[in-house]
Amino acid sequence: MRSALHETERLLVVLPSWVGDAVMCTPTMRALRAAAPNARIECVGRPGLEAVLAGMPGIDAFHTHTMKGWLGPFTGTGRFRAMRFDTVLLLPNSPRSGLFALATGARTRIGWARDGRGWMLTHGLDAPKDRAPHSAVDWYADLAAWATQRPVTDRTVELACTPEQRAAGERLLEALPRPITILNPGANREDKRWPADRFGELARQLIAATHGSVCVTGGPAEAAVVQRVVEASGGTAINLIDRGVALGSLKAAIGAADLLVTNDTGPRHLAAGMGTRCVSLFGPTDPRWAALHERPGAAREIQLLAEPFLPAEIVADRVAKFCGMHRISVGDVKHACLQLLRTNR
């Protein structure tokens, strides 16, 4: 098969919706640039994702677009038709993204042929038939390798910051004694959250053990849980929401911090992309879905699982009642934190 990008001059990449998935597509973006060095490569995604990918080389422009509802793929797509993209590559698997690709008028439409959207694509790759967990990193990179007819060998996630983001991140952590640990107690589901009082107790113990600083972060909708952690710390932890944290400045702050402790949610991926050590807490979600490729010798992440003894053939998501986050102890998390803080950055 000849590369689907062999005559591409303007490529539009449709990004996945979640922050973590946007980070996990960065090896794919590098591979696309290497395969089409002279093409103009632009991205389209929901509001907020631009801050995640800002600063990355190889992306010529970012467009914000929301595809919610069945009319979403067709609303406001006139501007994309006017841009005359010849190729659209779909990283999400939704039928809505396939309809959006059709609406752009692009002659070449590439994606996984699943969920009944194969007819919307000119180049559709059949999805694996097994139901075993596959990392989104590999899901996206395998599609890029098939589309470009070039292997994607470097699958490490990697982010960068703009000067503005870096300055904003430095302001968030200004004058804080090191080591600096950032806690991220939120998640998109309540059952994925380690209890707030345990995050608070962890903050107290880390400050006592390291004489450093502990900050707590979260999105606007997570202000209540962030405040509960601060209160449970006896006021020793710093509320980054009160300091005006936003997604771009959080990315930079995580990059400047010494350690992140987080549930299975977007900031974990920001830490991986910025090369920051991380303790990740997993309960009713199988970590294999979000496996990240670390560079040899990096070993910057320790994963703590609520049920670490599940057989490989059992997916944690399907036995969620046995994988409650409360099963992870403060002592285990503290031990993992100190172990990573002792390693060279």
C-alpha positions as CSV (number, residue, x, y, z in Angstrom):
1,M,0.0,0.0,0.0
2,R,1.2,3.5,-0.9
3,S,1.3,6.1,1.9
4,A,-2.1,7.8,2.3
5,L,-0.1,11.0,2.8
6,H,2.0,10.8,-0.4
7,E,0.3,13.8,-2.1
8,T,-0.8,15.6,1.1
9,E,-0.2,19.4,1.2
10,R,-2.6,20.3,4.0
11,L,-3.3,17.8,6.7
12,L,-5.9,18.3,9.4
13,V,-5.6,16.0,12.5
14,V,-8.7,15.6,14.6
15,L,-7.6,15.2,18.2
16,P,-9.2,13.1,20.9
17,S,-11.3,14.9,23.6
18,W,-9.5,14.2,26.8
19,V,-6.3,15.9,28.0
20,G,-4.5,12.6,28.6
21,D,-5.4,11.3,25.2
22,A,-4.1,14.5,23.6
23,V,-0.8,13.9,25.3
24,M,-0.7,10.3,24.1
25,C,-1.1,11.4,20.5
26,T,2.2,13.3,20.6
27,P,4.3,10.4,19.2
28,T,1.9,10.3,16.3
29,M,2.2,14.0,15.6
30,R,6.0,13.6,15.5
31,A,5.6,10.7,13.1
32,L,3.3,12.6,10.8
33,R,5.7,15.5,10.6
34,A,8.6,13.1,9.8
35,A,6.5,11.5,7.0
36,A,5.2,14.7,5.5
37,P,8.0,17.3,6.2
38,N,6.7,19.8,3.7
39,A,3.0,19.5,4.4
40,R,1.1,22.0,6.5
41,I,-0.2,20.1,9.5
42,E,-3.0,21.6,11.6
43,C,-5.0,20.2,14.5
44,V,-8.6,20.6,15.6
45,G,-9.9,19.8,19.1
46,R,-12.1,20.9,21.8
47,P,-11.4,24.1,23.8
48,G,-8.5,23.7,26.2
49,L,-6.5,21.3,24.2
50,E,-4.5,24.0,22.5
51,A,-2.8,24.7,25.9
52,V,-1.7,21.1,26.1
53,L,0.0,21.1,22.7
54,A,1.2,24.7,22.6
55,G,4.9,25.0,22.2
56,M,5.3,21.7,20.3
57,P,7.2,22.0,17.0
58,G,5.7,20.6,13.9
59,I,2.1,21.8,14.4
60,D,1.4,24.7,12.1
61,A,-2.0,25.8,13.6
62,F,-4.7,24.8,16.1
63,H,-8.4,25.1,15.6
64,T,-11.0,24.9,18.3
65,H,-14.2,23.0,17.4
66,T,-16.9,21.2,19.5
67,M,-18.6,18.2,18.0
68,K,-21.2,17.6,20.8
69,G,-24.5,16.2,19.5
70,W,-25.3,14.9,16.0
71,L,-25.3,18.4,14.6
72,G,-21.9,19.2,16.1
73,P,-19.9,17.6,13.2
74,F,-21.7,20.0,10.7
75,T,-22.0,23.2,12.8
76,G,-19.4,25.7,11.8
77,T,-17.6,23.4,9.4
78,G,-17.7,25.9,6.5
79,R,-14.5,27.4,7.7
80,F,-12.7,24.1,7.4
81,R,-14.1,23.6,3.8
82,A,-12.7,27.0,3.0
83,M,-9.3,26.0,4.2
84,R,-9.3,23.2,1.6
85,F,-7.6,20.4,3.5
86,D,-6.8,17.5,1.2
87,T,-6.4,15.0,4.0
88,V,-8.1,14.5,7.4
89,L,-6.7,12.0,9.9
90,L,-9.0,11.0,12.7
91,L,-7.6,10.0,16.1
92,P,-11.0,9.6,17.8
93,N,-13.1,6.6,16.9
94,S,-16.5,8.2,17.1
95,P,-19.0,8.3,14.2
96,R,-19.3,12.1,14.9
97,S,-15.6,12.6,14.0
98,G,-16.2,10.6,10.7
99,L,-19.1,12.9,9.8
100,F,-16.9,15.9,10.6
101,A,-14.3,14.6,8.2
102,L,-16.9,14.3,5.5
103,A,-18.1,17.8,6.2
104,T,-14.6,19.2,5.6
105,G,-14.7,18.1,2.0
106,A,-11.2,16.5,2.2
107,R,-10.6,14.0,-0.5
108,T,-8.6,11.7,1.8
109,R,-10.1,10.6,5.2
110,I,-8.0,8.3,7.4
111,G,-9.1,6.5,10.6
112,W,-9.9,3.3,12.3
113,A,-12.9,1.6,10.5
114,R,-15.1,0.8,13.5
115,D,-18.5,1.7,15.1
116,G,-20.1,1.6,11.6
117,R,-18.1,4.6,10.2
118,G,-16.0,2.7,7.6
119,W,-18.0,4.2,4.8
120,M,-17.1,7.7,5.9
121,L,-13.4,7.0,5.3
122,T,-11.3,6.6,2.2
123,H,-8.6,4.8,4.1
124,G,-10.0,2.8,7.0
125,L,-7.9,0.4,9.1
126,D,-9.7,-2.5,10.7
127,A,-9.7,-2.5,14.5
128,P,-8.2,-5.4,16.5
129,K,-10.8,-8.0,17.2
130,D,-9.6,-8.9,20.7
131,R,-10.9,-6.9,23.7
132,A,-7.6,-6.8,25.6
133,P,-6.5,-3.3,26.8
134,H,-4.5,-1.4,24.2
135,S,-2.8,1.9,25.1
136,A,-4.0,4.9,23.3
137,V,-0.4,5.7,22.5
138,D,-0.2,2.6,20.4
139,W,-3.7,3.0,19.1
140,Y,-2.8,6.3,17.5
141,A,0.7,5.4,16.5
142,D,-0.4,2.2,14.8
143,L,-2.8,4.2,12.7
144,A,-0.1,6.7,11.8
145,A,2.3,3.8,10.9
146,W,-0.3,2.3,8.6
147,A,-1.3,5.6,7.0
148,T,2.4,6.6,6.3
149,Q,3.7,3.2,5.6
150,R,6.6,4.0,8.1
151,P,7.1,2.4,11.5
152,V,6.6,4.6,14.5
153,T,9.5,3.4,16.7
154,D,9.7,6.3,19.1
155,R,6.5,6.2,21.1
156,T,7.5,8.3,24.1
157,V,5.1,11.2,24.9
158,E,6.7,14.6,24.9
159,L,5.4,18.1,25.6
160,A,6.8,21.6,25.5
161,C,5.8,25.0,26.9
162,T,5.5,28.4,25.4
163,P,7.5,31.2,27.1
164,E,4.2,32.5,28.5
165,Q,3.2,29.2,29.9
166,R,6.6,28.7,31.5
167,A,6.5,32.2,33.2
168,A,3.0,31.5,34.5
169,G,4.1,28.1,35.9
170,E,7.0,29.8,37.6
171,R,4.7,32.3,39.3
172,L,2.6,29.5,40.7
173,L,5.6,28.0,42.4
174,E,7.4,31.2,43.2
175,A,9.5,31.1,46.4
176,L,8.4,27.6,47.5
177,P,11.0,25.5,49.2
178,R,12.0,22.3,47.4
179,P,11.3,19.6,46.9
180,I,8.0,20.6,45.4
181,T,5.2,18.0,45.2
182,I,2.0,18.6,43.4
183,L,-1.1,16.6,44.4
184,N,-4.0,16.1,41.9
185,P,-7.0,14.7,43.8
186,G,-9.6,15.1,41.1
187,A,-10.8,12.8,38.3
188,N,-13.7,12.7,35.9
189,R,-15.4,10.0,38.1
190,E,-15.8,9.8,41.8
191,D,-14.7,6.2,42.0
192,K,-11.3,7.0,40.4
193,R,-10.5,9.5,43.3
194,W,-8.3,8.5,46.2
195,P,-9.9,9.9,49.3
196,A,-9.3,13.6,49.9
197,D,-8.4,13.0,53.6
198,R,-5.6,10.7,52.5
199,F,-4.2,13.2,50.1
200,G,-4.3,15.7,53.0
201,E,-2.5,13.2,55.3
202,L,0.1,12.5,52.6
203,A,0.8,16.3,52.3
204,R,1.4,16.5,56.1
205,Q,3.8,13.5,56.1
206,L,5.7,14.6,53.0
207,I,6.3,18.1,54.3
208,A,7.5,16.6,57.6
209,A,9.8,14.1,55.8
210,T,11.3,16.4,53.1
211,H,10.9,20.0,54.6
212,G,9.7,20.9,51.1
213,S,6.4,22.2,49.7
214,V,3.1,20.5,48.7
215,C,0.6,22.1,46.3
216,V,-2.8,20.9,45.4
217,T,-4.3,21.5,42.0
218,G,-7.5,20.8,40.0
219,G,-9.9,22.2,37.4
220,P,-12.6,24.7,38.2
221,A,-15.1,22.0,38.9
222,E,-12.7,20.4,41.4
223,A,-12.4,23.4,43.7
224,A,-14.3,21.7,46.5
225,V,-12.1,18.5,46.6
226,V,-8.9,20.6,46.4
227,Q,-10.1,22.7,49.4
228,R,-10.9,19.5,51.3
229,V,-7.3,18.3,50.7
230,V,-5.9,21.6,51.9
231,E,-8.1,21.5,55.1
232,A,-7.1,17.8,55.7
233,S,-3.4,18.8,55.5
234,G,-4.0,21.2,58.4
235,G,-3.4,24.1,56.1
236,T,0.1,23.1,55.2
237,A,-0.7,22.4,51.5
238,I,-1.0,25.3,49.0
239,N,-4.2,25.7,46.9
240,L,-3.1,26.3,43.3
241,I,-6.6,27.2,42.3
242,D,-6.4,30.2,44.6
243,R,-3.2,31.1,42.8
244,G,-5.0,31.1,39.4
245,V,-3.8,27.9,37.9
246,A,-4.9,27.1,34.3
247,L,-4.1,24.2,32.1
248,G,-1.1,25.9,30.4
249,S,0.4,27.1,33.6
250,L,-0.3,23.7,35.3
251,K,1.7,22.0,32.5
252,A,4.6,24.3,33.1
253,A,4.3,24.0,36.9
254,I,4.3,20.2,36.7
255,G,7.4,20.4,34.5
256,A,9.1,22.6,37.1
257,A,8.0,20.5,40.1
258,D,9.9,17.6,41.6
259,L,7.0,15.2,41.9
260,L,3.3,14.7,41.0
261,V,0.9,12.4,42.9
262,T,-2.3,11.9,40.9
263,N,-5.3,9.8,40.2
264,D,-5.7,8.3,36.7
265,T,-6.5,11.6,34.9
266,G,-4.9,14.2,32.6
267,P,-2.1,15.6,34.8
268,R,-0.5,12.2,34.9
269,H,0.1,12.5,31.2
270,L,1.3,16.1,31.5
271,A,3.9,14.8,34.0
272,A,5.0,12.1,31.5
273,G,5.2,14.6,28.7
274,M,7.2,17.1,30.8
275,G,9.6,14.4,32.2
276,T,8.4,14.8,35.8
277,R,8.4,12.0,38.3
278,C,5.0,10.8,39.1
279,V,3.1,8.4,41.5
280,S,-0.1,7.3,39.8
281,L,-3.0,5.8,41.7
282,F,-5.2,3.4,39.8
283,G,-8.5,1.7,41.0
284,P,-11.4,0.8,38.7
285,T,-9.5,1.6,35.5
286,D,-6.9,-0.7,34.0
287,P,-3.5,1.0,33.7
288,R,-2.9,-0.8,30.4
289,W,-5.4,1.5,28.6
290,A,-3.2,4.4,29.5
291,A,0.3,2.8,29.3
292,L,3.0,5.3,28.5
293,H,6.4,4.5,26.9
294,E,9.3,5.7,29.0
295,R,12.7,6.2,27.6
296,P,15.2,3.5,28.6
297,G,16.6,4.2,32.1
298,A,14.0,6.9,32.8
299,A,11.8,5.0,35.3
300,R,9.9,8.2,36.3
301,E,6.6,6.7,37.3
302,I,5.5,4.4,40.0
303,Q,2.0,3.0,39.7
304,L,0.1,1.9,42.8
305,L,-2.9,-0.3,42.1
306,A,-5.9,-0.8,44.3
307,E,-5.9,-4.5,43.3
308,P,-2.3,-5.3,42.2
309,F,-2.9,-9.1,41.9
310,L,-5.5,-9.3,39.1
311,P,-4.6,-11.9,36.6
312,A,-3.5,-10.4,33.2
313,E,-6.6,-11.7,31.5
314,I,-8.9,-9.7,33.8
315,V,-9.5,-6.0,33.0
316,A,-9.8,-3.9,36.2
317,D,-12.7,-1.9,34.6
318,R,-14.8,-5.1,34.5
319,V,-14.3,-5.9,38.2
320,A,-14.5,-2.3,39.5
321,K,-16.1,-3.3,42.8
322,F,-12.9,-5.1,43.8
323,C,-10.7,-2.2,42.9
324,G,-11.8,0.6,45.3
325,M,-9.4,3.5,45.7
326,H,-9.6,3.2,49.5
327,R,-7.5,0.1,49.3
328,I,-4.4,2.2,48.6
329,S,-2.7,3.2,51.8
330,V,-1.1,6.5,52.7
331,G,2.0,4.6,53.8
332,D,2.4,3.0,50.4
333,V,2.0,6.3,48.5
334,K,4.5,8.1,50.8
335,H,7.0,5.3,50.3
336,A,6.7,5.6,46.5
337,C,7.0,9.4,46.7
338,L,10.2,9.3,48.8
339,Q,11.6,6.6,46.5
340,L,11.2,8.8,43.5
341,L,12.4,12.0,45.3
342,R,15.7,10.2,46.1
343,T,16.4,9.6,42.4
344,N,18.1,12.1,40.2
345,R,15.8,14.4,38.2
